[in-house]
Amino acid sequence: MKDICEEFYNYVFSFYNDSDGIYPISGLTKDMIINATDKYLTSKNCSWGDGDSVDRERVRDIILADNNLVWGV
């Protein structure tokens, strides 16, 4: 699972980083992604889809809520 998680962290970062992400979130860090992923994977509502786009979006929502971040740079 560690390799899968590392790939997933990079996948999420590629979408939301504030340098060249498709949907940038200003202030996003890899630690935020790791923490949000851990929270998602241990939640009772987790329906892990092997790191698919639904997983990415759910982790994004946790990142936004837990770190008081917003879309855009």
N, CA, C and O atoms as a Tripos MOL2 file, in Angstrom:
@<TRIPOS>MOLECULE
protein
  292   291    73     0     0
PROTEIN
NO_CHARGES

@<TRIPOS>ATOM
      1 N           0.8240   -1.2060    0.0000 N.3       1 MET1
      2 CA          0.0000    0.0000    0.0000 C.3       1 MET1
      3 C           0.8600    1.2590    0.0000 C.2       1 MET1
      4 O           0.4260    2.3060   -0.4800 O.2       1 MET1
      5 N           2.0860    1.1640    0.5390 N.am      2 LYS2
      6 CA          2.9490    2.3400    0.6010 C.3       2 LYS2
      7 C           3.2450    2.8800   -0.7900 C.2       2 LYS2
      8 O           3.1820    4.0920   -1.0000 O.2       2 LYS2
      9 N           3.5690    2.0100   -1.7510 N.am      3 ASP3
     10 CA          3.8390    2.4560   -3.1160 C.3       3 ASP3
     11 C           2.6020    3.0660   -3.7530 C.2       3 ASP3
     12 O           2.6880    4.0630   -4.4700 O.2       3 ASP3
     13 N           1.4530    2.4610   -3.4850 N.am      4 ILE4
     14 CA          0.2030    2.9870   -4.0120 C.3       4 ILE4
     15 C          -0.0540    4.3740   -3.4420 C.2       4 ILE4
     16 O          -0.4530    5.2850   -4.1670 O.2       4 ILE4
     17 N           0.1750    4.5330   -2.1520 N.am      5 CYS5
     18 CA         -0.0460    5.8340   -1.5250 C.3       5 CYS5
     19 C           0.9010    6.8800   -2.0920 C.2       5 CYS5
     20 O           0.4830    8.0070   -2.3560 O.2       5 CYS5
     21 N           2.1540    6.5350   -2.2810 N.am      6 GLU6
     22 CA          3.1120    7.5070   -2.8370 C.3       6 GLU6
     23 C           2.6730    7.9420   -4.2240 C.2       6 GLU6
     24 O           2.7430    9.1270   -4.5520 O.2       6 GLU6
     25 N           2.2250    7.0070   -5.0360 N.am      7 GLU7
     26 CA          1.7030    7.3520   -6.3610 C.3       7 GLU7
     27 C           0.4820    8.2470   -6.2430 C.2       7 GLU7
     28 O           0.3350    9.2080   -6.9990 O.2       7 GLU7
     29 N          -0.3930    7.9330   -5.2950 N.am      8 PHE8
     30 CA         -1.6050    8.7280   -5.1000 C.3       8 PHE8
     31 C          -1.2640   10.1310   -4.6280 C.2       8 PHE8
     32 O          -1.8490   11.1000   -5.1130 O.2       8 PHE8
     33 N          -0.3260   10.2650   -3.6890 N.am      9 TYR9
     34 CA          0.0900   11.6000   -3.2330 C.3       9 TYR9
     35 C           0.5790   12.4290   -4.4120 C.2       9 TYR9
     36 O           0.2190   13.5980   -4.5480 O.2       9 TYR9
     37 N           1.3950   11.8260   -5.2590 N.am     10 ASN10
     38 CA          1.9130   12.5450   -6.4320 C.3      10 ASN10
     39 C           0.8010   12.8950   -7.4080 C.2      10 ASN10
     40 O           0.8090   13.9730   -8.0020 O.2      10 ASN10
     41 N          -0.1490   11.9940   -7.5730 N.am     11 TYR11
     42 CA         -1.3130   12.2300   -8.4330 C.3      11 TYR11
     43 C          -2.1180   13.4260   -7.9300 C.2      11 TYR11
     44 O          -2.4630   14.3170   -8.7060 O.2      11 TYR11
     45 N          -2.4150   13.4450   -6.6350 N.am     12 VAL12
     46 CA         -3.1640   14.5550   -6.0580 C.3      12 VAL12
     47 C          -2.3660   15.8560   -6.2020 C.2      12 VAL12
     48 O          -2.9160   16.8890   -6.5810 O.2      12 VAL12
     49 N          -1.0760   15.7950   -5.8990 N.am     13 PHE13
     50 CA         -0.2310   16.9850   -5.9940 C.3      13 PHE13
     51 C          -0.1910   17.5250   -7.4180 C.2      13 PHE13
     52 O          -0.1920   18.7400   -7.6160 O.2      13 PHE13
     53 N          -0.1550   16.6420   -8.4080 N.am     14 SER14
     54 CA         -0.0950   17.0920   -9.8030 C.3      14 SER14
     55 C          -1.3510   17.8580  -10.2010 C.2      14 SER14
     56 O          -1.2890   18.7340  -11.0640 O.2      14 SER14
     57 N          -2.4660   17.5490   -9.5990 N.am     15 PHE15
     58 CA         -3.7160   18.2470   -9.9040 C.3      15 PHE15
     59 C          -3.8390   19.5710   -9.1680 C.2      15 PHE15
     60 O          -4.3580   20.5390   -9.7250 O.2      15 PHE15
     61 N          -3.3740   19.6320   -7.9310 N.am     16 TYR16
     62 CA         -3.7130   20.7620   -7.0670 C.3      16 TYR16
     63 C          -2.5440   21.6400   -6.6260 C.2      16 TYR16
     64 O          -2.7680   22.6220   -5.9170 O.2      16 TYR16
     65 N          -1.3130   21.3310   -7.0130 N.am     17 ASN17
     66 CA         -0.1970   22.1800   -6.5860 C.3      17 ASN17
     67 C          -0.3530   23.5660   -7.1920 C.2      17 ASN17
     68 O          -0.9570   23.7230   -8.2530 O.2      17 ASN17
     69 N           0.1960   24.5760   -6.5130 N.am     18 ASP18
     70 CA         -0.0190   25.9550   -6.9700 C.3      18 ASP18
     71 C           1.0340   26.4470   -7.9630 C.2      18 ASP18
     72 O           1.0650   27.6330   -8.2910 O.2      18 ASP18
     73 N           1.8880   25.5550   -8.4420 N.am     19 SER19
     74 CA          2.8610   25.9330   -9.4740 C.3      19 SER19
     75 C           2.3390   25.6380  -10.8690 C.2      19 SER19
     76 O           2.2860   26.5210  -11.7250 O.2      19 SER19
     77 N           1.9520   24.3810  -11.0890 N.am     20 ASP20
     78 CA          1.4760   24.0070  -12.4210 C.3      20 ASP20
     79 C           0.3090   23.0320  -12.3720 C.2      20 ASP20
     80 O           0.0550   22.3090  -13.3360 O.2      20 ASP20
     81 N          -0.3980   23.0130  -11.2540 N.am     21 GLY21
     82 CA         -1.5430   22.1270  -11.1060 C.3      21 GLY21
     83 C          -2.7060   22.5500  -11.9950 C.2      21 GLY21
     84 O          -2.8590   23.7270  -12.3200 O.2      21 GLY21
     85 N          -3.5080   21.5880  -12.3750 N.am     22 ILE22
     86 CA         -4.6720   21.8480  -13.2170 C.3      22 ILE22
     87 C          -5.6960   22.6860  -12.4590 C.2      22 ILE22
     88 O          -6.2910   23.6070  -13.0180 O.2      22 ILE22
     89 N          -5.8970   22.3630  -11.1840 N.am     23 TYR23
     90 CA         -6.8300   23.0770  -10.3120 C.3      23 TYR23
     91 C          -6.0640   23.5220   -9.0630 C.2      23 TYR23
     92 O          -6.1860   22.8920   -8.0120 O.2      23 TYR23
     93 N          -5.2790   24.5940   -9.1630 N.am     24 PRO24
     94 CA         -4.3690   24.9490   -8.0720 C.3      24 PRO24
     95 C          -5.0690   25.3360   -6.7700 C.2      24 PRO24
     96 O          -6.0960   26.0160   -6.7600 O.2      24 PRO24
     97 N          -4.4740   24.8770   -5.6840 N.am     25 ILE25
     98 CA         -4.8790   25.2640   -4.3420 C.3      25 ILE25
     99 C          -3.6710   25.9490   -3.7080 C.2      25 ILE25
    100 O          -2.6620   25.3090   -3.4110 O.2      25 ILE25
    101 N          -3.7890   27.2400   -3.5110 N.am     26 SER26
    102 CA         -2.6830   28.0140   -2.9580 C.3      26 SER26
    103 C          -2.3600   27.5460   -1.5470 C.2      26 SER26
    104 O          -3.2430   27.4470   -0.6950 O.2      26 SER26
    105 N          -1.0850   27.2600   -1.3100 N.am     27 GLY27
    106 CA         -0.6300   26.8450    0.0040 C.3      27 GLY27
    107 C          -0.6130   25.3390    0.2270 C.2      27 GLY27
    108 O          -0.2250   24.8800    1.3020 O.2      27 GLY27
    109 N          -1.0220   24.5730   -0.7590 N.am     28 LEU28
    110 CA         -1.0500   23.1170   -0.6210 C.3      28 LEU28
    111 C           0.3540   22.5580   -0.4180 C.2      28 LEU28
    112 O           1.3090   22.9790   -1.0720 O.2      28 LEU28
    113 N           0.4590   21.6010    0.5020 N.am     29 THR29
    114 CA          1.7300   20.9100    0.7190 C.3      29 THR29
    115 C           1.5070   19.4000    0.6270 C.2      29 THR29
    116 O           0.3820   18.9130    0.7440 O.2      29 THR29
    117 N           2.5930   18.6830    0.4190 N.am     30 LYS30
    118 CA          2.5090   17.2180    0.3990 C.3      30 LYS30
    119 C           2.0640   16.6820    1.7550 C.2      30 LYS30
    120 O           1.3370   15.6900    1.8120 O.2      30 LYS30
    121 N           2.4820   17.3140    2.8400 N.am     31 ASP31
    122 CA          2.0510   16.8720    4.1630 C.3      31 ASP31
    123 C           0.5370   16.9600    4.3080 C.2      31 ASP31
    124 O          -0.0790   16.0900    4.9240 O.2      31 ASP31
    125 N          -0.0610   17.9970    3.7490 N.am     32 MET32
    126 CA         -1.5210   18.1220    3.7820 C.3      32 MET32
    127 C          -2.1740   16.9670    3.0260 C.2      32 MET32
    128 O          -3.1970   16.4340    3.4570 O.2      32 MET32
    129 N          -1.5850   16.5900    1.9130 N.am     33 ILE33
    130 CA         -2.1150   15.4740    1.1180 C.3      33 ILE33
    131 C          -1.9970   14.1700    1.9000 C.2      33 ILE33
    132 O          -2.9410   13.3810    1.9350 O.2      33 ILE33
    133 N          -0.8600   13.9420    2.5170 N.am     34 ILE34
    134 CA         -0.6410   12.7250    3.2960 C.3      34 ILE34
    135 C          -1.6310   12.6550    4.4580 C.2      34 ILE34
    136 O          -2.2520   11.6160    4.6810 O.2      34 ILE34
    137 N          -1.7790   13.7480    5.1920 N.am     35 ASN35
    138 CA         -2.6960   13.7730    6.3300 C.3      35 ASN35
    139 C          -4.1410   13.5630    5.8890 C.2      35 ASN35
    140 O          -4.8830   12.8140    6.5250 O.2      35 ASN35
    141 N          -4.5400   14.2180    4.8090 N.am     36 ALA36
    142 CA         -5.9110   14.0770    4.3200 C.3      36 ALA36
    143 C          -6.1710   12.6650    3.7980 C.2      36 ALA36
    144 O          -7.2620   12.1250    3.9810 O.2      36 ALA36
    145 N          -5.1790   12.0730    3.1540 N.am     37 THR37
    146 CA         -5.3240   10.7040    2.6610 C.3      37 THR37
    147 C          -5.4820    9.7350    3.8270 C.2      37 THR37
    148 O          -6.3370    8.8500    3.7920 O.2      37 THR37
    149 N          -4.6590    9.9030    4.8580 N.am     38 ASP38
    150 CA         -4.7730    9.0540    6.0500 C.3      38 ASP38
    151 C          -6.1510    9.2010    6.6790 C.2      38 ASP38
    152 O          -6.7690    8.2120    7.0720 O.2      38 ASP38
    153 N          -6.6280   10.4230    6.7710 N.am     39 LYS39
    154 CA         -7.9470   10.6720    7.3460 C.3      39 LYS39
    155 C          -9.0340   10.0020    6.5080 C.2      39 LYS39
    156 O          -9.9540    9.3870    7.0490 O.2      39 LYS39
    157 N          -8.9240   10.1220    5.2010 N.am     40 TYR40
    158 CA         -9.9000    9.5100    4.3040 C.3      40 TYR40
    159 C          -9.8900    7.9880    4.4280 C.2      40 TYR40
    160 O         -10.9440    7.3610    4.5290 O.2      40 TYR40
    161 N          -8.6980    7.4000    4.4190 N.am     41 LEU41
    162 CA         -8.5830    5.9390    4.4630 C.3      41 LEU41
    163 C          -9.0820    5.3440    5.7790 C.2      41 LEU41
    164 O          -9.4860    4.1820    5.8170 O.2      41 LEU41
    165 N          -9.0590    6.1190    6.8410 N.am     42 THR42
    166 CA         -9.5140    5.6140    8.1330 C.3      42 THR42
    167 C         -10.9420    6.0480    8.4720 C.2      42 THR42
    168 O         -11.4540    5.7140    9.5410 O.2      42 THR42
    169 N         -11.5800    6.7840    7.5770 N.am     43 SER43
    170 CA        -12.9510    7.2200    7.8490 C.3      43 SER43
    171 C         -13.9380    6.0980    7.5680 C.2      43 SER43
    172 O         -13.6710    5.2040    6.7660 O.2      43 SER43
    173 N         -15.0680    6.1560    8.2310 N.am     44 LYS44
    174 CA        -16.0890    5.1230    8.0290 C.3      44 LYS44
    175 C         -16.7590    5.2560    6.6640 C.2      44 LYS44
    176 O         -17.4130    4.3190    6.2050 O.2      44 LYS44
    177 N         -16.6060    6.3980    6.0180 N.am     45 ASN45
    178 CA        -17.2110    6.6290    4.6990 C.3      45 ASN45
    179 C         -16.2550    6.3540    3.5430 C.2      45 ASN45
    180 O         -16.5730    6.6500    2.3910 O.2      45 ASN45
    181 N         -15.0970    5.7930    3.8420 N.am     46 CYS46
    182 CA        -14.1080    5.5380    2.7940 C.3      46 CYS46
    183 C         -14.5870    4.4300    1.8630 C.2      46 CYS46
    184 O         -15.0200    3.3630    2.2990 O.2      46 CYS46
    185 N         -14.4980    4.7120    0.5960 N.am     47 SER47
    186 CA        -14.7960    3.6960   -0.4310 C.3      47 SER47
    187 C         -13.6540    3.7400   -1.4440 C.2      47 SER47
    188 O         -13.8530    4.0870   -2.6080 O.2      47 SER47
    189 N         -12.4680    3.3860   -0.9870 N.am     48 TRP48
    190 CA        -11.2360    3.4840   -1.7730 C.3      48 TRP48
    191 C         -11.3940    2.8400   -3.1390 C.2      48 TRP48
    192 O         -11.7070    1.6540   -3.2450 O.2      48 TRP48
    193 N         -11.1760    3.6240   -4.1770 N.am     49 GLY49
    194 CA        -11.2850    3.1410   -5.5500 C.3      49 GLY49
    195 C          -9.9290    2.9850   -6.2020 C.2      49 GLY49
    196 O          -9.7790    3.2480   -7.3960 O.2      49 GLY49
    197 N          -8.9340    2.5590   -5.4320 N.am     50 ASP50
    198 CA         -7.5610    2.3790   -5.9190 C.3      50 ASP50
    199 C          -6.9270    3.6760   -6.3850 C.2      50 ASP50
    200 O          -6.1130    3.6780   -7.3080 O.2      50 ASP50
    201 N          -7.2960    4.7770   -5.7500 N.am     51 GLY51
    202 CA         -6.6810    6.0650   -6.0640 C.3      51 GLY51
    203 C          -7.2540    6.7260   -7.2970 C.2      51 GLY51
    204 O          -6.5370    7.4260   -8.0120 O.2      51 GLY51
    205 N          -8.5160    6.5200   -7.5590 N.am     52 ASP52
    206 CA         -9.1430    7.1070   -8.7410 C.3      52 ASP52
    207 C          -9.5280    8.5720   -8.5090 C.2      52 ASP52
    208 O          -9.2120    9.1440   -7.4650 O.2      52 ASP52
    209 N         -10.2020    9.1670   -9.4750 N.am     53 SER53
    210 CA        -10.5430   10.5860   -9.3880 C.3      53 SER53
    211 C         -11.5040   10.8830   -8.2360 C.2      53 SER53
    212 O         -11.4500   11.9680   -7.6560 O.2      53 SER53
    213 N         -12.3750    9.9430   -7.9000 N.am     54 VAL54
    214 CA        -13.2750   10.1460   -6.7590 C.3      54 VAL54
    215 C         -12.4650   10.2160   -5.4680 C.2      54 VAL54
    216 O         -12.7230   11.0710   -4.6200 O.2      54 VAL54
    217 N         -11.4960    9.3340   -5.3140 N.am     55 ASP55
    218 CA        -10.6140    9.3870   -4.1460 C.3      55 ASP55
    219 C          -9.8850   10.7250   -4.0960 C.2      55 ASP55
    220 O          -9.7990   11.3550   -3.0420 O.2      55 ASP55
    221 N          -9.3640   11.1510   -5.2370 N.am     56 ARG56
    222 CA         -8.6440   12.4330   -5.3020 C.3      56 ARG56
    223 C          -9.5370   13.5840   -4.8660 C.2      56 ARG56
    224 O          -9.1070   14.4450   -4.0970 O.2      56 ARG56
    225 N         -10.7640   13.6080   -5.3440 N.am     57 GLU57
    226 CA        -11.6780   14.6980   -5.0040 C.3      57 GLU57
    227 C         -12.0790   14.6630   -3.5300 C.2      57 GLU57
    228 O         -12.2400   15.7150   -2.9110 O.2      57 GLU57
    229 N         -12.2380   13.4860   -2.9700 N.am     58 ARG58
    230 CA        -12.5760   13.3820   -1.5430 C.3      58 ARG58
    231 C         -11.4140   13.8410   -0.6690 C.2      58 ARG58
    232 O         -11.6140   14.5010    0.3510 O.2      58 ARG58
    233 N         -10.2080   13.4880   -1.0730 N.am     59 VAL59
    234 CA         -9.0270   13.9550   -0.3420 C.3      59 VAL59
    235 C          -8.9050   15.4700   -0.4920 C.2      59 VAL59
    236 O          -8.5730   16.1560    0.4740 O.2      59 VAL59
    237 N          -9.1630   15.9950   -1.6670 N.am     60 ARG60
    238 CA         -9.1420   17.4470   -1.8800 C.3      60 ARG60
    239 C         -10.1100   18.1410   -0.9270 C.2      60 ARG60
    240 O          -9.7630   19.1500   -0.3150 O.2      60 ARG60
    241 N         -11.3050   17.6120   -0.8020 N.am     61 ASP61
    242 CA        -12.3010   18.2220    0.0780 C.3      61 ASP61
    243 C         -11.8380   18.2370    1.5300 C.2      61 ASP61
    244 O         -12.0770   19.2070    2.2490 O.2      61 ASP61
    245 N         -11.1810   17.1730    1.9590 N.am     62 ILE62
    246 CA        -10.6350   17.1250    3.3150 C.3      62 ILE62
    247 C          -9.5340   18.1720    3.4670 C.2      62 ILE62
    248 O          -9.4850   18.8790    4.4730 O.2      62 ILE62
    249 N          -8.6620   18.2740    2.4830 N.am     63 ILE63
    250 CA         -7.5810   19.2620    2.5150 C.3      63 ILE63
    251 C          -8.1650   20.6640    2.6640 C.2      63 ILE63
    252 O          -7.7170   21.4340    3.5140 O.2      63 ILE63
    253 N          -9.1500   20.9980    1.8520 N.am     64 LEU64
    254 CA         -9.7510   22.3270    1.9020 C.3      64 LEU64
    255 C         -10.3780   22.5990    3.2710 C.2      64 LEU64
    256 O         -10.1790   23.6660    3.8510 O.2      64 LEU64
    257 N         -11.1270   21.6330    3.7780 N.am     65 ALA65
    258 CA        -11.8260   21.8160    5.0550 C.3      65 ALA65
    259 C         -10.8590   21.8950    6.2420 C.2      65 ALA65
    260 O         -11.0160   22.7430    7.1200 O.2      65 ALA65
    261 N          -9.8790   21.0240    6.2620 N.am     66 ASP66
    262 CA         -8.9890   20.9400    7.4160 C.3      66 ASP66
    263 C          -7.9260   22.0410    7.4620 C.2      66 ASP66
    264 O          -7.3610   22.3200    8.5190 O.2      66 ASP66
    265 N          -7.6610   22.6570    6.3230 N.am     67 ASN67
    266 CA         -6.5710   23.6460    6.2710 C.3      67 ASN67
    267 C          -7.0550   25.0340    5.9050 C.2      67 ASN67
    268 O          -6.2540   25.9380    5.6670 O.2      67 ASN67
    269 N          -8.3700   25.2000    5.8610 N.am     68 ASN68
    270 CA         -8.9620   26.4930    5.5400 C.3      68 ASN68
    271 C          -8.3810   27.0950    4.2540 C.2      68 ASN68
    272 O          -8.0710   28.2840    4.1880 O.2      68 ASN68
    273 N          -8.2430   26.2410    3.2420 N.am     69 LEU69
    274 CA         -7.7360   26.6710    1.9500 C.3      69 LEU69
    275 C          -8.8890   26.8080    0.9650 C.2      69 LEU69
    276 O          -9.9730   26.2660    1.1840 O.2      69 LEU69
    277 N          -8.6470   27.5320   -0.1150 N.am     70 VAL70
    278 CA         -9.6590   27.7290   -1.1550 C.3      70 VAL70
    279 C          -9.0320   27.4730   -2.5100 C.2      70 VAL70
    280 O          -7.8100   27.4460   -2.6580 O.2      70 VAL70
    281 N          -9.9030   27.2830   -3.5030 N.am     71 TRP71
    282 CA         -9.4590   27.0960   -4.8920 C.3      71 TRP71
    283 C          -8.7740   28.3570   -5.3890 C.2      71 TRP71
    284 O          -9.0670   29.4640   -4.9370 O.2      71 TRP71
    285 N          -7.8670   28.1700   -6.3180 N.am     72 GLY72
    286 CA         -7.2270   29.2920   -7.0000 C.3      72 GLY72
    287 C          -5.9480   29.7280   -6.3140 C.2      72 GLY72
    288 O          -5.7100   29.4550   -5.1370 O.2      72 GLY72
    289 N          -5.1550   30.4010   -7.0810 N.am     73 VAL73
    290 CA         -3.8630   30.8800   -6.5740 C.3      73 VAL73
    291 C          -3.9500   32.3340   -6.2270 C.2      73 VAL73
    292 O          -2.9650   32.9230   -5.7830 O.2      73 VAL73
@<TRIPOS>BOND
     1     1     2 1
     2     2     3 1
     3     3     4 2
     4     3     5 am
     5     5     6 1
     6     6     7 1
     7     7     8 2
     8     7     9 am
     9     9    10 1
    10    10    11 1
    11    11    12 2
    12    11    13 am
    13    13    14 1
    14    14    15 1
    15    15    16 2
    16    15    17 am
    17    17    18 1
    18    18    19 1
    19    19    20 2
    20    19    21 am
    21    21    22 1
    22    22    23 1
    23    23    24 2
    24    23    25 am
    25    25    26 1
    26    26    27 1
    27    27    28 2
    28    27    29 am
    29    29    30 1
    30    30    31 1
    31    31    32 2
    32    31    33 am
    33    33    34 1
    34    34    35 1
    35    35    36 2
    36    35    37 am
    37    37    38 1
    38    38    39 1
    39    39    40 2
    40    39    41 am
    41    41    42 1
    42    42    43 1
    43    43    44 2
    44    43    45 am
    45    45    46 1
    46    46    47 1
    47    47    48 2
    48    47    49 am
    49    49    50 1
    50    50    51 1
    51    51    52 2
    52    51    53 am
    53    53    54 1
    54    54    55 1
    55    55    56 2
    56    55    57 am
    57    57    58 1
    58    58    59 1
    59    59    60 2
    60    59    61 am
    61    61    62 1
    62    62    63 1
    63    63    64 2
    64    63    65 am
    65    65    66 1
    66    66    67 1
    67    67    68 2
    68    67    69 am
    69    69    70 1
    70    70    71 1
    71    71    72 2
    72    71    73 am
    73    73    74 1
    74    74    75 1
    75    75    76 2
    76    75    77 am
    77    77    78 1
    78    78    79 1
    79    79    80 2
    80    79    81 am
    81    81    82 1
    82    82    83 1
    83    83    84 2
    84    83    85 am
    85    85    86 1
    86    86    87 1
    87    87    88 2
    88    87    89 am
    89    89    90 1
    90    90    91 1
    91    91    92 2
    92    91    93 am
    93    93    94 1
    94    94    95 1
    95    95    96 2
    96    95    97 am
    97    97    98 1
    98    98    99 1
    99    99   100 2
   100    99   101 am
   101   101   102 1
   102   102   103 1
   103   103   104 2
   104   103   105 am
   105   105   106 1
   106   106   107 1
   107   107   108 2
   108   107   109 am
   109   109   110 1
   110   110   111 1
   111   111   112 2
   112   111   113 am
   113   113   114 1
   114   114   115 1
   115   115   116 2
   116   115   117 am
   117   117   118 1
   118   118   119 1
   119   119   120 2
   120   119   121 am
   121   121   122 1
   122   122   123 1
   123   123   124 2
   124   123   125 am
   125   125   126 1
   126   126   127 1
   127   127   128 2
   128   127   129 am
   129   129   130 1
   130   130   131 1
   131   131   132 2
   132   131   133 am
   133   133   134 1
   134   134   135 1
   135   135   136 2
   136   135   137 am
   137   137   138 1
   138   138   139 1
   139   139   140 2
   140   139   141 am
   141   141   142 1
   142   142   143 1
   143   143   144 2
   144   143   145 am
   145   145   146 1
   146   146   147 1
   147   147   148 2
   148   147   149 am
   149   149   150 1
   150   150   151 1
   151   151   152 2
   152   151   153 am
   153   153   154 1
   154   154   155 1
   155   155   156 2
   156   155   157 am
   157   157   158 1
   158   158   159 1
   159   159   160 2
   160   159   161 am
   161   161   162 1
   162   162   163 1
   163   163   164 2
   164   163   165 am
   165   165   166 1
   166   166   167 1
   167   167   168 2
   168   167   169 am
   169   169   170 1
   170   170   171 1
   171   171   172 2
   172   171   173 am
   173   173   174 1
   174   174   175 1
   175   175   176 2
   176   175   177 am
   177   177   178 1
   178   178   179 1
   179   179   180 2
   180   179   181 am
   181   181   182 1
   182   182   183 1
   183   183   184 2
   184   183   185 am
   185   185   186 1
   186   186   187 1
   187   187   188 2
   188   187   189 am
   189   189   190 1
   190   190   191 1
   191   191   192 2
   192   191   193 am
   193   193   194 1
   194   194   195 1
   195   195   196 2
   196   195   197 am
   197   197   198 1
   198   198   199 1
   199   199   200 2
   200   199   201 am
   201   201   202 1
   202   202   203 1
   203   203   204 2
   204   203   205 am
   205   205   206 1
   206   206   207 1
   207   207   208 2
   208   207   209 am
   209   209   210 1
   210   210   211 1
   211   211   212 2
   212   211   213 am
   213   213   214 1
   214   214   215 1
   215   215   216 2
   216   215   217 am
   217   217   218 1
   218   218   219 1
   219   219   220 2
   220   219   221 am
   221   221   222 1
   222   222   223 1
   223   223   224 2
   224   223   225 am
   225   225   226 1
   226   226   227 1
   227   227   228 2
   228   227   229 am
   229   229   230 1
   230   230   231 1
   231   231   232 2
   232   231   233 am
   233   233   234 1
   234   234   235 1
   235   235   236 2
   236   235   237 am
   237   237   238 1
   238   238   239 1
   239   239   240 2
   240   239   241 am
   241   241   242 1
   242   242   243 1
   243   243   244 2
   244   243   245 am
   245   245   246 1
   246   246   247 1
   247   247   248 2
   248   247   249 am
   249   249   250 1
   250   250   251 1
   251   251   252 2
   252   251   253 am
   253   253   254 1
   254   254   255 1
   255   255   256 2
   256   255   257 am
   257   257   258 1
   258   258   259 1
   259   259   260 2
   260   259   261 am
   261   261   262 1
   262   262   263 1
   263   263   264 2
   264   263   265 am
   265   265   266 1
   266   266   267 1
   267   267   268 2
   268   267   269 am
   269   269   270 1
   270   270   271 1
   271   271   272 2
   272   271   273 am
   273   273   274 1
   274   274   275 1
   275   275   276 2
   276   275   277 am
   277   277   278 1
   278   278   279 1
   279   279   280 2
   280   279   281 am
   281   281   282 1
   282   282   283 1
   283   283   284 2
   284   283   285 am
   285   285   286 1
   286   286   287 1
   287   287   288 2
   288   287   289 am
   289   289   290 1
   290   290   291 1
   291   291   292 2
@<TRIPOS>SUBSTRUCTURE
     1 MET1         2 RESIDUE 1 A MET
     2 LYS2         6 RESIDUE 1 A LYS
     3 ASP3        10 RESIDUE 1 A ASP
     4 ILE4        14 RESIDUE 1 A ILE
     5 CYS5        18 RESIDUE 1 A CYS
     6 GLU6        22 RESIDUE 1 A GLU
     7 GLU7        26 RESIDUE 1 A GLU
     8 PHE8        30 RESIDUE 1 A PHE
     9 TYR9        34 RESIDUE 1 A TYR
    10 ASN10       38 RESIDUE 1 A ASN
    11 TYR11       42 RESIDUE 1 A TYR
    12 VAL12       46 RESIDUE 1 A VAL
    13 PHE13       50 RESIDUE 1 A PHE
    14 SER14       54 RESIDUE 1 A SER
    15 PHE15       58 RESIDUE 1 A PHE
    16 TYR16       62 RESIDUE 1 A TYR
    17 ASN17       66 RESIDUE 1 A ASN
    18 ASP18       70 RESIDUE 1 A ASP
    19 SER19       74 RESIDUE 1 A SER
    20 ASP20       78 RESIDUE 1 A ASP
    21 GLY21       82 RESIDUE 1 A GLY
    22 ILE22       86 RESIDUE 1 A ILE
    23 TYR23       90 RESIDUE 1 A TYR
    24 PRO24       94 RESIDUE 1 A PRO
    25 ILE25       98 RESIDUE 1 A ILE
    26 SER26      102 RESIDUE 1 A SER
    27 GLY27      106 RESIDUE 1 A GLY
    28 LEU28      110 RESIDUE 1 A LEU
    29 THR29      114 RESIDUE 1 A THR
    30 LYS30      118 RESIDUE 1 A LYS
    31 ASP31      122 RESIDUE 1 A ASP
    32 MET32      126 RESIDUE 1 A MET
    33 ILE33      130 RESIDUE 1 A ILE
    34 ILE34      134 RESIDUE 1 A ILE
    35 ASN35      138 RESIDUE 1 A ASN
    36 ALA36      142 RESIDUE 1 A ALA
    37 THR37      146 RESIDUE 1 A THR
    38 ASP38      150 RESIDUE 1 A ASP
    39 LYS39      154 RESIDUE 1 A LYS
    40 TYR40      158 RESIDUE 1 A TYR
    41 LEU41      162 RESIDUE 1 A LEU
    42 THR42      166 RESIDUE 1 A THR
    43 SER43      170 RESIDUE 1 A SER
    44 LYS44      174 RESIDUE 1 A LYS
    45 ASN45      178 RESIDUE 1 A ASN
    46 CYS46      182 RESIDUE 1 A CYS
    47 SER47      186 RESIDUE 1 A SER
    48 TRP48      190 RESIDUE 1 A TRP
    49 GLY49      194 RESIDUE 1 A GLY
    50 ASP50      198 RESIDUE 1 A ASP
    51 GLY51      202 RESIDUE 1 A GLY
    52 ASP52      206 RESIDUE 1 A ASP
    53 SER53      210 RESIDUE 1 A SER
    54 VAL54      214 RESIDUE 1 A VAL
    55 ASP55      218 RESIDUE 1 A ASP
    56 ARG56      222 RESIDUE 1 A ARG
    57 GLU57      226 RESIDUE 1 A GLU
    58 ARG58      230 RESIDUE 1 A ARG
    59 VAL59      234 RESIDUE 1 A VAL
    60 ARG60      238 RESIDUE 1 A ARG
    61 ASP61      242 RESIDUE 1 A ASP
    62 ILE62      246 RESIDUE 1 A ILE
    63 ILE63      250 RESIDUE 1 A ILE
    64 LEU64      254 RESIDUE 1 A LEU
    65 ALA65      258 RESIDUE 1 A ALA
    66 ASP66      262 RESIDUE 1 A ASP
    67 ASN67      266 RESIDUE 1 A ASN
    68 ASN68      270 RESIDUE 1 A ASN
    69 LEU69      274 RESIDUE 1 A LEU
    70 VAL70      278 RESIDUE 1 A VAL
    71 TRP71      282 RESIDUE 1 A TRP
    72 GLY72      286 RESIDUE 1 A GLY
    73 VAL73      290 RESIDUE 1 A VAL
